[in-house]
Amino acid sequence: MRVRVLDLPDNTRGALWIILGCVMFSAMTTVVKLLGGSFDSFQLAFFRALFGLFAVMPFFFRFGLGVVRTRRLGLQLIRAVCGACAMLCGFYAITHLPLADAVSISYARALFIIPLAVLFLGEVVRLRRWTATAVGFVGVIIMLRPGGEIEPATLVAVLGAFLVATVTIMIKKLSTTESPESMLFYFGAVSSVVALGPALLVWRTPTLAELSFLMAIGALGAAGQYCIIRAYRIGEATALLPFDYTRLLFAGAIGFLLFAEIPDNWTVTGAIIVVAATLYIGIREARLGRKVRPSQPAIDPPAVPRD
């Protein structure tokens, strides 16, 4: 099975990592939504960062302190601060908006990530990929049905989308020299400090049962982040972006089953467009990967930073 997976085109393997990350993030979002009535979003973000940092500690016991070795400390810190701010915006949107709306608005990052990837990563984007990604984003717009007064939480969600796009580009640049474990460590350490101040202003001591759910938020978030980092380490950002739309399907199902949110016709129509665009890009990238194969198999670099 490992040989077959490694034999897949880089963008296809990256897509598999993206989908797995979406499952993890959807589970984390569900817990955040459930706890949103008891805890402020700032405190939830702090525990997400803190327990996410604890989740990567086992790597220290396995690989030693070399895991945190970095060649780009400045970019690591900038990425961590932007990631912390994006997390604060995202958690605020999740706890103040319907789950499907919060997840849908987060896909506004598609407006930012493709030009950022072209400008800062030098990626070549073909017309068909531009078109398919644009069509997928049109599906998101259909689900949003913009009009009327815009809630402050909506603007916060859009800001979070821009920050996520910025972080995605930085992850792609960092992944050429840095290990996923080091990026997770610096994000956990820096974001814990960034989120601590706002969390103290609204602090409420959790019970033991609530603490277990807060730990789950950190673990699921760290696992999802690890999957995304691995994805962008081996695939092109603009090719992998549409596969993140699968979170819409998970959000719709979770909203219906747990929060009695019934998607209307506009939401269903938008979701169909998004899924169709994602499938088109996936099939096309797989065909292109079979036509143009590298001279040597693409194998993931080791998890530990190399000397």
Contacts in CASP RR format, 6 or more apart in sequence:
PFRMAT RR
TARGET T0000
AUTHOR 0000-0000-0000
METHOD contacts of the structure
MODEL  1
MRVRVLDLPDNTRGALWIILGCVMFSAMTTVVKLLGGSFDSFQLAFFRAL
FGLFAVMPFFFRFGLGVVRTRRLGLQLIRAVCGACAMLCGFYAITHLPLA
DAVSISYARALFIIPLAVLFLGEVVRLRRWTATAVGFVGVIIMLRPGGEI
EPATLVAVLGAFLVATVTIMIKKLSTTESPESMLFYFGAVSSVVALGPAL
LVWRTPTLAELSFLMAIGALGAAGQYCIIRAYRIGEATALLPFDYTRLLF
AGAIGFLLFAEIPDNWTVTGAIIVVAATLYIGIREARLGRKVRPSQPAID
PPAVPRD
5 13 0 8 1.000
5 16 0 8 1.000
6 13 0 8 1.000
6 297 0 8 1.000
6 298 0 8 1.000
6 299 0 8 1.000
6 300 0 8 1.000
7 297 0 8 1.000
8 16 0 8 1.000
8 286 0 8 1.000
9 285 0 8 1.000
9 286 0 8 1.000
9 288 0 8 1.000
9 289 0 8 1.000
9 290 0 8 1.000
10 234 0 8 1.000
10 235 0 8 1.000
10 236 0 8 1.000
10 298 0 8 1.000
11 235 0 8 1.000
11 236 0 8 1.000
11 239 0 8 1.000
11 240 0 8 1.000
11 282 0 8 1.000
11 285 0 8 1.000
11 289 0 8 1.000
12 282 0 8 1.000
12 285 0 8 1.000
12 286 0 8 1.000
12 289 0 8 1.000
13 234 0 8 1.000
13 235 0 8 1.000
13 298 0 8 1.000
14 230 0 8 1.000
14 231 0 8 1.000
14 232 0 8 1.000
14 234 0 8 1.000
14 235 0 8 1.000
14 240 0 8 1.000
15 231 0 8 1.000
15 239 0 8 1.000
15 240 0 8 1.000
15 243 0 8 1.000
15 282 0 8 1.000
15 285 0 8 1.000
16 231 0 8 1.000
17 227 0 8 1.000
17 228 0 8 1.000
17 230 0 8 1.000
17 231 0 8 1.000
17 234 0 8 1.000
18 227 0 8 1.000
18 228 0 8 1.000
18 231 0 8 1.000
18 240 0 8 1.000
18 243 0 8 1.000
18 244 0 8 1.000
18 246 0 8 1.000
19 243 0 8 1.000
19 246 0 8 1.000
20 224 0 8 1.000
20 227 0 8 1.000
21 223 0 8 1.000
21 224 0 8 1.000
21 227 0 8 1.000
21 228 0 8 1.000
21 231 0 8 1.000
22 243 0 8 1.000
22 244 0 8 1.000
22 246 0 8 1.000
22 247 0 8 1.000
22 250 0 8 1.000
23 250 0 8 1.000
24 220 0 8 1.000
24 221 0 8 1.000
24 223 0 8 1.000
24 224 0 8 1.000
24 227 0 8 1.000
25 220 0 8 1.000
25 221 0 8 1.000
25 224 0 8 1.000
25 247 0 8 1.000
26 247 0 8 1.000
26 250 0 8 1.000
26 251 0 8 1.000
26 254 0 8 1.000
27 220 0 8 1.000
28 48 0 8 1.000
28 216 0 8 1.000
28 217 0 8 1.000
28 218 0 8 1.000
28 220 0 8 1.000
28 221 0 8 1.000
28 224 0 8 1.000
29 94 0 8 1.000
29 99 0 8 1.000
29 103 0 8 1.000
29 251 0 8 1.000
29 254 0 8 1.000
30 99 0 8 1.000
30 254 0 8 1.000
30 258 0 8 1.000
31 213 0 8 1.000
31 216 0 8 1.000
31 217 0 8 1.000
31 220 0 8 1.000
32 41 0 8 1.000
32 44 0 8 1.000
32 48 0 8 1.000
32 91 0 8 1.000
32 94 0 8 1.000
32 95 0 8 1.000
32 217 0 8 1.000
33 94 0 8 1.000
33 95 0 8 1.000
33 99 0 8 1.000
33 258 0 8 1.000
33 259 0 8 1.000
34 213 0 8 1.000
34 258 0 8 1.000
35 44 0 8 1.000
35 210 0 8 1.000
35 213 0 8 1.000
35 214 0 8 1.000
35 217 0 8 1.000
36 44 0 8 1.000
36 94 0 8 1.000
36 95 0 8 1.000
37 95 0 8 1.000
38 204 0 8 1.000
38 210 0 8 1.000
39 204 0 8 1.000
39 206 0 8 1.000
39 210 0 8 1.000
40 95 0 8 1.000
40 199 0 8 1.000
40 202 0 8 1.000
40 204 0 8 1.000
41 88 0 8 1.000
41 90 0 8 1.000
41 91 0 8 1.000
41 92 0 8 1.000
41 94 0 8 1.000
41 95 0 8 1.000
41 96 0 8 1.000
42 88 0 8 1.000
42 91 0 8 1.000
42 92 0 8 1.000
42 195 0 8 1.000
42 197 0 8 1.000
42 198 0 8 1.000
42 199 0 8 1.000
42 201 0 8 1.000
42 202 0 8 1.000
43 199 0 8 1.000
43 202 0 8 1.000
43 203 0 8 1.000
43 204 0 8 1.000
44 91 0 8 1.000
44 95 0 8 1.000
44 214 0 8 1.000
44 217 0 8 1.000
45 84 0 8 1.000
45 87 0 8 1.000
45 88 0 8 1.000
45 91 0 8 1.000
45 191 0 8 1.000
45 195 0 8 1.000
45 198 0 8 1.000
45 199 0 8 1.000
46 192 0 8 1.000
46 195 0 8 1.000
46 196 0 8 1.000
46 197 0 8 1.000
46 198 0 8 1.000
46 199 0 8 1.000
47 214 0 8 1.000
47 215 0 8 1.000
47 217 0 8 1.000
47 218 0 8 1.000
48 87 0 8 1.000
48 91 0 8 1.000
48 195 0 8 1.000
48 214 0 8 1.000
48 217 0 8 1.000
48 218 0 8 1.000
48 221 0 8 1.000
49 84 0 8 1.000
49 87 0 8 1.000
49 187 0 8 1.000
49 188 0 8 1.000
49 191 0 8 1.000
49 192 0 8 1.000
49 194 0 8 1.000
49 195 0 8 1.000
49 218 0 8 1.000
50 188 0 8 1.000
50 192 0 8 1.000
50 218 0 8 1.000
51 214 0 8 1.000
51 215 0 8 1.000
51 217 0 8 1.000
51 218 0 8 1.000
51 219 0 8 1.000
51 222 0 8 1.000
52 184 0 8 1.000
52 188 0 8 1.000
52 218 0 8 1.000
52 219 0 8 1.000
52 221 0 8 1.000
52 222 0 8 1.000
53 184 0 8 1.000
53 185 0 8 1.000
53 188 0 8 1.000
53 189 0 8 1.000
53 192 0 8 1.000
53 222 0 8 1.000
54 215 0 8 1.000
54 218 0 8 1.000
55 184 0 8 1.000
55 218 0 8 1.000
55 219 0 8 1.000
55 221 0 8 1.000
55 222 0 8 1.000
55 223 0 8 1.000
56 67 0 8 1.000
56 181 0 8 1.000
56 184 0 8 1.000
56 185 0 8 1.000
56 188 0 8 1.000
56 222 0 8 1.000
59 67 0 8 1.000
59 181 0 8 1.000
59 185 0 8 1.000
59 303 0 8 1.000
60 67 0 8 1.000
63 181 0 8 1.000
63 303 0 8 1.000
63 304 0 8 1.000
66 304 0 8 1.000
66 305 0 8 1.000
67 179 0 8 1.000
67 181 0 8 1.000
67 182 0 8 1.000
67 185 0 8 1.000
67 304 0 8 1.000
67 305 0 8 1.000
68 181 0 8 1.000
68 182 0 8 1.000
68 185 0 8 1.000
68 186 0 8 1.000
69 182 0 8 1.000
69 305 0 8 1.000
70 76 0 8 1.000
70 178 0 8 1.000
70 182 0 8 1.000
70 186 0 8 1.000
70 305 0 8 1.000
71 177 0 8 1.000
71 178 0 8 1.000
71 305 0 8 1.000
72 174 0 8 1.000
72 177 0 8 1.000
72 178 0 8 1.000
75 170 0 8 1.000
75 173 0 8 1.000
75 174 0 8 1.000
76 174 0 8 1.000
76 178 0 8 1.000
76 182 0 8 1.000
76 183 0 8 1.000
76 186 0 8 1.000
77 186 0 8 1.000
77 190 0 8 1.000
78 170 0 8 1.000
79 167 0 8 1.000
79 170 0 8 1.000
79 171 0 8 1.000
79 174 0 8 1.000
79 183 0 8 1.000
79 186 0 8 1.000
79 187 0 8 1.000
80 186 0 8 1.000
80 187 0 8 1.000
80 188 0 8 1.000
80 189 0 8 1.000
80 190 0 8 1.000
80 191 0 8 1.000
81 190 0 8 1.000
81 191 0 8 1.000
81 194 0 8 1.000
82 163 0 8 1.000
82 166 0 8 1.000
82 167 0 8 1.000
82 170 0 8 1.000
83 163 0 8 1.000
83 164 0 8 1.000
83 167 0 8 1.000
83 187 0 8 1.000
83 191 0 8 1.000
84 187 0 8 1.000
84 190 0 8 1.000
84 191 0 8 1.000
84 194 0 8 1.000
84 195 0 8 1.000
85 160 0 8 1.000
85 163 0 8 1.000
85 194 0 8 1.000
86 160 0 8 1.000
86 163 0 8 1.000
86 164 0 8 1.000
86 167 0 8 1.000
87 191 0 8 1.000
87 195 0 8 1.000
88 194 0 8 1.000
88 195 0 8 1.000
88 198 0 8 1.000
89 156 0 8 1.000
89 157 0 8 1.000
89 159 0 8 1.000
89 160 0 8 1.000
89 163 0 8 1.000
90 102 0 8 1.000
90 106 0 8 1.000
90 156 0 8 1.000
90 157 0 8 1.000
90 160 0 8 1.000
92 153 0 8 1.000
92 156 0 8 1.000
92 157 0 8 1.000
93 102 0 8 1.000
93 105 0 8 1.000
93 106 0 8 1.000
93 153 0 8 1.000
93 154 0 8 1.000
93 156 0 8 1.000
93 157 0 8 1.000
93 160 0 8 1.000
94 102 0 8 1.000
96 151 0 8 1.000
96 153 0 8 1.000
96 156 0 8 1.000
97 105 0 8 1.000
97 151 0 8 1.000
97 153 0 8 1.000
97 154 0 8 1.000
97 157 0 8 1.000
98 255 0 8 1.000
98 259 0 8 1.000
98 261 0 8 1.000
99 251 0 8 1.000
99 252 0 8 1.000
99 254 0 8 1.000
99 255 0 8 1.000
99 259 0 8 1.000
99 261 0 8 1.000
100 143 0 8 1.000
100 248 0 8 1.000
100 251 0 8 1.000
100 252 0 8 1.000
100 255 0 8 1.000
100 261 0 8 1.000
100 263 0 8 1.000
100 267 0 8 1.000
101 144 0 8 1.000
101 154 0 8 1.000
102 157 0 8 1.000
103 247 0 8 1.000
103 248 0 8 1.000
103 251 0 8 1.000
104 140 0 8 1.000
104 143 0 8 1.000
104 144 0 8 1.000
104 248 0 8 1.000
104 251 0 8 1.000
105 144 0 8 1.000
105 154 0 8 1.000
105 157 0 8 1.000
105 158 0 8 1.000
105 161 0 8 1.000
106 157 0 8 1.000
106 160 0 8 1.000
106 161 0 8 1.000
106 164 0 8 1.000
107 137 0 8 1.000
107 140 0 8 1.000
107 161 0 8 1.000
107 244 0 8 1.000
107 245 0 8 1.000
107 248 0 8 1.000
108 140 0 8 1.000
108 157 0 8 1.000
108 158 0 8 1.000
108 161 0 8 1.000
108 162 0 8 1.000
109 160 0 8 1.000
109 161 0 8 1.000
109 162 0 8 1.000
109 164 0 8 1.000
109 165 0 8 1.000
109 168 0 8 1.000
110 133 0 8 1.000
110 136 0 8 1.000
110 137 0 8 1.000
110 140 0 8 1.000
110 241 0 8 1.000
111 137 0 8 1.000
111 161 0 8 1.000
112 161 0 8 1.000
112 162 0 8 1.000
112 165 0 8 1.000
112 166 0 8 1.000
113 165 0 8 1.000
113 168 0 8 1.000
113 169 0 8 1.000
113 237 0 8 1.000
113 238 0 8 1.000
113 241 0 8 1.000
114 125 0 8 1.000
114 130 0 8 1.000
114 133 0 8 1.000
114 238 0 8 1.000
114 241 0 8 1.000
116 165 0 8 1.000
116 166 0 8 1.000
116 168 0 8 1.000
116 169 0 8 1.000
117 123 0 8 1.000
117 125 0 8 1.000
117 169 0 8 1.000
117 172 0 8 1.000
117 236 0 8 1.000
117 237 0 8 1.000
117 238 0 8 1.000
118 125 0 8 1.000
118 238 0 8 1.000
120 169 0 8 1.000
120 173 0 8 1.000
121 169 0 8 1.000
121 172 0 8 1.000
121 173 0 8 1.000
121 237 0 8 1.000
123 236 0 8 1.000
123 237 0 8 1.000
123 238 0 8 1.000
125 238 0 8 1.000
128 284 0 8 1.000
129 238 0 8 1.000
129 239 0 8 1.000
129 281 0 8 1.000
129 284 0 8 1.000
132 242 0 8 1.000
132 277 0 8 1.000
132 280 0 8 1.000
132 281 0 8 1.000
132 284 0 8 1.000
133 238 0 8 1.000
133 241 0 8 1.000
133 242 0 8 1.000
133 277 0 8 1.000
133 281 0 8 1.000
135 273 0 8 1.000
135 276 0 8 1.000
135 277 0 8 1.000
136 242 0 8 1.000
136 245 0 8 1.000
136 273 0 8 1.000
136 274 0 8 1.000
136 277 0 8 1.000
136 278 0 8 1.000
138 273 0 8 1.000
139 269 0 8 1.000
139 270 0 8 1.000
139 271 0 8 1.000
139 273 0 8 1.000
139 274 0 8 1.000
139 277 0 8 1.000
140 245 0 8 1.000
140 248 0 8 1.000
140 270 0 8 1.000
140 274 0 8 1.000
142 266 0 8 1.000
142 269 0 8 1.000
142 270 0 8 1.000
142 273 0 8 1.000
143 248 0 8 1.000
143 266 0 8 1.000
143 267 0 8 1.000
143 269 0 8 1.000
143 270 0 8 1.000
143 271 0 8 1.000
145 266 0 8 1.000
168 228 0 8 1.000
168 232 0 8 1.000
168 237 0 8 1.000
169 237 0 8 1.000
171 183 0 8 1.000
171 228 0 8 1.000
171 229 0 8 1.000
171 232 0 8 1.000
172 232 0 8 1.000
172 233 0 8 1.000
172 237 0 8 1.000
174 183 0 8 1.000
175 183 0 8 1.000
175 229 0 8 1.000
175 232 0 8 1.000
175 233 0 8 1.000
176 233 0 8 1.000
177 305 0 8 1.000
178 305 0 8 1.000
179 302 0 8 1.000
179 303 0 8 1.000
179 304 0 8 1.000
179 305 0 8 1.000
180 226 0 8 1.000
180 229 0 8 1.000
180 230 0 8 1.000
180 233 0 8 1.000
180 303 0 8 1.000
181 303 0 8 1.000
181 304 0 8 1.000
182 305 0 8 1.000
183 229 0 8 1.000
184 222 0 8 1.000
184 225 0 8 1.000
184 226 0 8 1.000
184 229 0 8 1.000
187 225 0 8 1.000
206 214 0 8 1.000
230 300 0 8 1.000
231 240 0 8 1.000
232 240 0 8 1.000
233 300 0 8 1.000
233 301 0 8 1.000
234 298 0 8 1.000
234 300 0 8 1.000
239 281 0 8 1.000
239 285 0 8 1.000
242 274 0 8 1.000
242 277 0 8 1.000
242 278 0 8 1.000
242 281 0 8 1.000
242 282 0 8 1.000
243 278 0 8 1.000
243 281 0 8 1.000
243 282 0 8 1.000
245 274 0 8 1.000
245 275 0 8 1.000
245 277 0 8 1.000
245 278 0 8 1.000
246 278 0 8 1.000
248 271 0 8 1.000
248 274 0 8 1.000
249 271 0 8 1.000
249 275 0 8 1.000
252 261 0 8 1.000
252 263 0 8 1.000
252 267 0 8 1.000
252 271 0 8 1.000
255 261 0 8 1.000
256 262 0 8 1.000
256 263 0 8 1.000
263 271 0 8 1.000
END
